[in-house]
Amino acid sequence: MNYVHTQLDADDLYNCVQNKETSEKYNQLQQLLNGMVDEFELFYLYIVFPKDSLMYNVVSATSAAERARGETDMPLLETSDAYPLQELQKFEKVMQQSEIAFFEEDSEWGAAYTACKSLANSEGKHFSLICADISIEELHKTVNSYVLYNVVLTLLLALIFGVILILWLRHNVTGPILALERSARMFAEKSHDHKAPEELVFETPVIHTQNEVESLSKAISQMSQDMKQYVQSILSAEEKVKNAQETAADMTMLAYKDALTRVGSKIAYDKTVRLLEKEIEEKEAKFAIVMIDLNDLKTINDNYGHANGNCYITGACHMICTIYRHSPVFRIGGDEFIVLLKNSDYENRLELLELAEKQFQESEIDSTKNPWERFSAALGMAEYESGDTAETVFKRADKNMYDKKLIAKKNRK
């Protein structure tokens, strides 16, 4: 993505968008993206911008497979209404940022990990986003295929080597050559149940018969070296399989953690919702949801930079986690958090909500701190009631939060 950013002319691309006409540099960029989407096996590679509840195309890569099916490059400024409003708002927020943003996107084309980087012209105007999608399904297939390939290859090599070794010994190790038989027996005893390559040493007998027996002795000696290398390759393959498994586990863990705040991610929240629905079905549900929306984040970003904006988010998150220390906290948007109250936090939900609102109010008016350290938020809480789903509880909490946010805005005026 950074490579594409260095190759394109942002001012020329901005003029194309404004004039609604392509240029020579635009055509070169189109060819570059077309080549990259195949070279890096991407799901999609495109430059777009959201506006008026629509997504506008600037440049979208067309893969070789798509061109083979007769598809052509998407025209400049062609619109799409396939994006939900929440997705468009997500893209709008990312377009105002400077750093690359990563999130999971579930669209009609399938689930994907999406990376986005904002484009700005020489005057600093952010006008579009470079986006790259990697199919989650294809990513899982690649990891699984790699692990399966290494396992099958290891087993196949072991089988081939075993068959060759047995045939070779049956065909060549014959006759009353005691020295050679003794060395072979000693080598077999040493190598039995040993995986360390340095222990696979064949003590070559002194044979100068200048016939097949001497050739056989040399061959066995060479075979011992091959076996040592083979064992080393087996160990290396096992290490690669282990590393691939650890990498897959790490990727899963990263998906469940918000990269900035280290609290639960939107994916983790969705999984938790499924568990709540199961509790509801089993008549065991007893929980409440607190919806928290940070105020003034855009103002902090615009006036003091995104680095301080991140400090604002992490500081507010720390305050939330400190208050609700016995409950899972999830960051489901740029400035949106959800707290799932259960057990002792559920029992003390009213006191904790009052405490949270008080601490945010005190932080907001604390003039001794920097603007990005004066945290402000609107909070709304809803409790599970018979007949509810997790979604209806969330919507009530969100509405309560939004109502309080409107009241706070009126009071500020």
C-alpha positions in Angstrom: 0.0 0.0 0.0 2.9 2.3 0.8 4.4 1.3 -2.5 1.3 2.4 -4.4 1.3 5.7 -2.5 4.9 6.4 -3.6 4.1 5.5 -7.3 1.1 7.7 -7.8 0.8 11.4 -8.4 -1.8 12.6 -5.8 -2.3 16.0 -7.4 -2.9 14.5 -10.8 -5.3 11.9 -9.3 -7.1 14.7 -7.4 -7.5 16.7 -10.6 -8.9 13.6 -12.4 -11.5 13.3 -9.6 -12.4 17.0 -9.8 -12.4 17.1 -13.6 -14.1 13.7 -14.0 -11.5 12.8 -16.7 -8.7 10.4 -16.7 -5.0 11.3 -17.5 -2.0 9.5 -18.7 -0.7 9.0 -15.1 -4.2 7.8 -14.2 -3.9 5.1 -16.9 -0.5 4.1 -15.7 -1.8 3.8 -12.1 -4.6 1.6 -13.4 -2.1 -0.8 -15.0 0.0 -0.8 -11.9 -2.9 -1.8 -9.7 -4.0 -4.5 -12.2 -0.6 -6.0 -12.0 -0.3 -5.8 -8.3 -3.7 -7.5 -7.5 -2.4 -10.7 -9.3 1.2 -10.5 -8.2 0.3 -10.3 -4.5 -2.9 -12.4 -4.8 -5.1 -9.8 -3.3 -8.9 -10.0 -2.9 -9.3 -6.4 -4.1 -7.1 -3.4 -4.6 -8.8 -0.1 -5.2 -9.0 3.7 -4.6 -12.4 5.1 -3.5 -14.1 7.8 -1.5 -17.5 7.9 0.3 -19.9 10.7 -0.3 -23.7 11.2 0.0 -24.3 7.6 1.2 -22.5 6.2 -1.9 -19.0 4.9 -2.5 -17.3 6.5 -5.5 -14.7 4.6 -7.5 -11.4 6.3 -8.4 -9.3 3.4 -9.5 -10.1 -0.3 -9.1 -7.8 -3.1 -10.1 -9.0 -5.8 -12.4 -7.4 -9.2 -12.1 -6.3 -11.4 -14.9 -9.1 -13.8 -14.2 -11.7 -11.0 -14.3 -10.2 -9.8 -17.6 -10.4 -13.3 -19.0 -14.1 -13.4 -18.2 -14.5 -10.2 -20.2 -14.7 -7.7 -17.3 -13.2 -4.3 -17.9 -11.8 -1.7 -15.5 -14.4 0.2 -13.4 -14.9 3.7 -14.8 -13.7 6.8 -12.9 -16.4 8.0 -10.3 -18.7 5.0 -10.9 -20.8 4.7 -7.7 -21.9 1.8 -5.6 -24.7 1.7 -3.1 -23.7 -1.8 -1.7 -22.0 -0.3 1.3 -24.1 0.0 4.5 -24.1 3.4 6.1 -22.0 2.2 9.1 -19.3 1.0 6.6 -19.4 4.3 4.8 -18.9 6.1 8.1 -16.0 3.9 8.9 -14.3 4.7 5.6 -15.0 8.5 6.1 -13.2 8.4 9.5 -10.3 6.5 8.1 -10.0 9.1 5.2 -9.3 11.8 7.8 -6.4 9.8 9.3 -2.8 9.7 8.1 -1.8 6.3 9.2 -2.9 3.0 7.7 -6.1 1.6 9.3 -6.9 -2.1 9.5 -10.3 -3.7 10.1 -12.4 -6.7 9.1 -15.1 -6.1 6.5 -18.0 -8.4 5.8 -19.7 -7.5 2.5 -21.7 -9.3 -0.2 -18.3 -10.2 -1.8 -17.2 -12.1 1.3 -15.3 -11.6 4.5 -12.0 -9.8 4.2 -9.3 -8.1 6.1 -9.1 -4.5 4.8 -6.2 -2.1 5.0 -6.8 1.6 4.1 -4.5 4.6 3.7 -5.8 8.1 3.1 -4.6 10.0 0.0 -4.1 13.8 0.2 -3.0 16.3 -2.4 -0.1 18.7 -2.0 -2.4 21.1 -0.2 -3.2 18.5 2.4 -6.7 17.8 1.3 -7.8 14.2 2.0 -9.8 13.1 -1.0 -9.7 9.3 -1.3 -8.5 6.0 0.2 -6.1 3.3 -1.1 -7.7 0.0 0.0 -6.4 -3.5 -0.2 -8.6 -6.5 0.7 -7.3 -10.0 1.7 -9.9 -12.8 1.7 -10.1 -14.3 5.2 -11.2 -17.5 3.7 -8.3 -17.6 1.3 -5.9 -16.6 4.2 -7.1 -19.6 6.3 -6.9 -21.8 3.2 -3.3 -20.7 2.6 -2.3 -21.5 6.2 -4.1 -24.8 6.3 -2.6 -25.8 2.9 0.9 -24.9 4.0 0.6 -27.0 7.2 -1.0 -29.9 5.3 1.7 -29.7 2.6 4.5 -29.9 5.1 2.9 -32.8 7.0 2.2 -34.8 3.8 5.6 -34.1 2.5 7.2 -35.2 5.7 5.2 -38.4 5.8 5.9 -39.1 2.1 9.6 -38.6 2.4 9.6 -40.9 5.5 7.7 -43.5 3.6 9.9 -43.3 0.5 13.1 -43.4 2.5 11.8 -46.4 4.5 10.9 -48.3 1.4 14.2 -47.5 -0.3 16.2 -48.4 2.8 14.4 -51.8 3.1 14.8 -52.7 -0.6 18.4 -51.6 -0.6 19.3 -53.6 2.5 17.5 -56.7 1.2 19.3 -56.5 -2.1 22.8 -55.7 -1.1 23.6 -56.7 2.5 24.1 -60.3 2.0 26.8 -62.9 2.6 29.1 -63.7 5.5 30.9 -60.4 5.6 31.2 -60.2 9.4 32.8 -56.8 9.6 30.3 -55.1 7.4 27.4 -57.0 9.2 28.8 -55.9 12.6 29.1 -52.3 11.6 25.7 -52.2 10.1 24.2 -53.8 13.3 26.0 -51.3 15.5 24.8 -48.4 13.3 21.2 -49.8 13.6 21.5 -50.0 17.4 22.8 -46.4 17.6 20.2 -44.9 15.3 17.2 -46.7 17.0 15.0 -44.2 18.7 17.5 -41.4 18.3 16.5 -38.1 16.6 19.7 -36.2 17.1 21.6 -36.2 13.7 25.0 -36.2 15.4 24.3 -39.6 16.9 23.7 -41.2 13.5 27.4 -42.2 12.9 28.3 -45.3 10.8 31.7 -46.8 11.7 32.9 -47.9 8.3 34.9 -51.2 8.4 38.3 -51.4 6.7 37.5 -53.2 3.5 39.8 -53.2 0.5 38.4 -56.1 -1.5 38.1 -53.9 -4.7 34.8 -55.6 -5.6 31.1 -55.3 -4.8 31.7 -55.6 -1.0 33.9 -52.5 -0.9 31.4 -50.6 -3.0 28.7 -51.7 -0.6 30.7 -50.5 2.4 31.2 -47.1 0.7 27.5 -47.0 -0.2 26.5 -47.7 3.4 28.9 -45.0 4.7 27.3 -42.5 2.2 23.9 -43.6 3.3 24.6 -42.7 6.9 25.5 -39.2 5.7 22.3 -39.0 3.7 20.3 -40.2 6.7 21.8 -37.5 8.9 20.8 -34.8 6.4 17.4 -36.4 6.0 16.8 -36.2 9.8 18.0 -32.6 9.8 15.5 -31.9 7.0 12.7 -33.6 9.0 13.5 -31.5 12.0 13.6 -28.4 9.9 10.2 -29.3 8.4 8.7 -29.9 11.9 10.0 -26.5 13.0 8.3 -24.8 10.0 5.0 -26.6 10.8 5.3 -25.5 14.4 6.0 -21.9 13.4 3.1 -21.9 10.9 0.8 -23.1 13.7 2.0 -20.5 16.1 1.6 -17.8 13.4 -2.0 -18.8 12.8 -2.7 -18.7 16.6 -1.1 -15.3 16.9 -3.2 -14.0 14.0 -6.4 -15.3 15.7 -5.4 -13.6 19.0 -4.7 -10.3 17.2 -8.1 -10.4 15.6 -9.7 -10.5 19.0 -7.7 -7.5 20.4 -8.1 -3.9 19.5 -4.6 -2.8 18.2 -4.6 0.6 20.0 -6.3 0.0 23.4 -5.7 -3.8 23.8 -9.3 -4.3 24.9 -11.7 -6.6 23.0 -12.2 -5.9 19.3 -15.5 -5.8 17.3 -14.8 -9.4 16.4 -14.5 -10.3 20.0 -17.7 -8.5 20.8 -19.6 -10.4 18.0 -18.3 -13.7 19.5 -19.5 -12.6 23.0 -22.9 -11.7 21.6 -23.2 -15.3 20.2 -22.5 -16.6 23.7 -25.1 -14.2 25.2 -27.7 -15.5 22.8 -27.0 -19.0 23.9 -27.4 -18.0 27.5 -30.7 -16.3 26.6 -31.9 -19.5 24.9 -31.0 -21.5 28.0 -32.8 -19.0 30.3 -29.6 -18.2 32.1 -29.0 -14.6 30.9 -28.4 -11.9 33.5 -26.5 -9.0 32.1 -26.5 -5.3 31.2 -24.8 -3.3 28.4 -23.2 0.1 28.8 -22.7 2.0 25.5 -20.0 4.7 25.7 -19.3 7.3 23.0 -16.3 9.6 23.4 -17.0 13.3 22.7 -14.7 15.7 20.8 -12.4 13.1 19.3 -12.5 14.8 15.9 -11.7 18.1 17.5 -8.7 16.6 19.2 -7.5 15.0 16.0 -8.0 18.2 13.9 -6.4 20.6 16.4 -3.7 18.5 18.1 -3.0 15.7 15.7 -3.9 12.0 15.6 -1.1 11.0 18.0 -2.8 13.0 20.7 -6.1 11.7 19.4 -4.8 8.2 20.1 -3.8 9.4 23.6 -7.3 10.6 24.1 -8.8 7.2 23.2 -6.4 5.2 25.3 -6.7 7.5 28.3 -10.5 7.3 28.1 -10.3 3.5 27.7 -8.1 3.2 30.8 -10.7 5.2 32.8 -13.5 2.9 31.6 -11.5 -0.3 32.4 -10.6 1.1 35.8 -14.3 1.7 36.7 -15.6 -1.5 35.2 -12.7 -3.6 36.4 -14.7 -6.8 36.6 -16.3 -6.6 33.1 -15.1 -7.1 29.6 -14.6 -3.9 27.5 -14.8 -3.8 23.7 -13.9 -1.1 21.3 -16.3 -1.4 18.4 -15.5 1.8 16.6 -13.1 4.7 16.5 -14.7 6.4 19.6 -17.2 3.8 20.6 -16.9 1.3 23.5 -19.2 -1.3 24.9 -19.0 -2.8 28.5 -20.8 -6.0 29.2 -21.9 -6.0 32.9 -22.1 -9.4 34.7 -21.7 -10.7 38.2 -20.6 -8.0 40.7 -20.5 -5.2 38.2 -24.0 -6.1 37.2 -25.2 -6.0 40.8 -23.6 -2.5 41.2 -24.5 -1.3 37.7 -26.3 1.9 38.9 -23.5 3.0 41.2 -20.9 2.3 38.6 -22.8 4.2 35.9 -23.1 7.2 38.2 -19.4 6.9 39.1 -18.4 6.7 35.4 -20.5 9.8 34.5 -19.1 11.7 37.4 -15.5 10.9 36.5 -15.9 11.9 32.9 -17.6 15.1 33.9 -14.8 15.9 36.3 -12.1 15.1 33.7 -13.8 17.2 31.1 -13.7 20.4 33.2 -10.2 19.8 34.6 -8.4 22.9 33.2 -5.1 21.8 34.7 -4.7 19.1 32.0 -4.0 19.1 28.3 -7.1 19.1 26.0 -6.4 15.5 25.0 -6.3 14.5 28.7 -9.7 15.9 29.5 -11.9 13.0 28.7 -15.6 13.5 27.8 -18.1 10.8 27.0 -21.8 10.0 26.8 -22.9 6.8 28.5 -26.1 4.8 28.1 -27.1 1.6 29.9 -29.7 -1.1 29.3 -30.5 -4.3 31.2 -31.6 -7.6 29.8 -35.3 -8.3 30.3 -37.3 -11.3 29.4 -38.0 -11.4 25.7 -34.9 -9.4 24.8 -32.1 -10.4 22.5 -28.6 -9.2 22.9 -29.2 -6.9 19.9 -32.3 -5.3 21.5 -30.4 -4.6 24.8 -27.6 -3.1 22.8 -30.0 -0.8 20.9 -31.6 0.4 24.1 -28.2 1.2 25.6 -27.2 3.0 22.4 -30.5 5.0 22.4 -30.0 5.9 26.1 -26.5 7.1 25.3 -27.6 9.1 22.3 -30.3 10.8 24.2 -27.8 11.8 26.9 -25.5 13.1 24.2 -28.2 15.3 22.8 -29.0 16.7 26.2 -25.3 17.4 26.8 -25.0 19.3 23.5 -28.0 21.4 24.4 -26.5 22.2 27.8 -23.2 23.2 26.2 -25.0 25.7 24.1 
